[in-house]
Amino acid sequence: MINDIRPVQASNLIVKFADDINLGIKVTDDSDASYMETNNIINWAETNRMKLNYKKTWEMVIRGKITRPLPAPLPMIVRKSWLKILGVTFQENPSMWDMHLDELMSEACSR
């Protein structure tokens, strides 16, 4: 796999692990940063003769106490309220860890 993908905006974060890519974008307004970065990854994959697996591609909006409306969902990408990344379960509310802790407790009790 070619390892030359870079974010469109330097303030955005692309984290690669094996054949997975995680994208972190701070959206503070109605900007189209998420669309630009998603298109960047799609174009990069096509250039390198790869295809995105949309069945394994998700979006999660992490928000705290902010009451502003959620950004529009990305086309063809399912929005989820939680994601598991490298064994850690993240939820849309950054102070919520109950799903991850429940999994850890379940694993600990089964040993």
C-alpha angles and dihedrals in degrees: 000000000000111000100202102103114128131179118259090230119040091223091064122084128225115189118189126195119171104307096342127097123195120193124202119195128172105217111195100164140003091299120146094230092123091052092048094049093045091051089047090057092045092051092045091052092050092048089053093046095250132127127218115237101227090189087067097038117099141167126215126184111211112205136163126192093331112125098194115123118271117257116257114276117259115254115260092006122106116229114223133188092222138024133193112221119180091338096312118112112218122193130202091250105066092212093056115095100150095112092051094044092047090054092048092049092047091051092046092050093050093058 
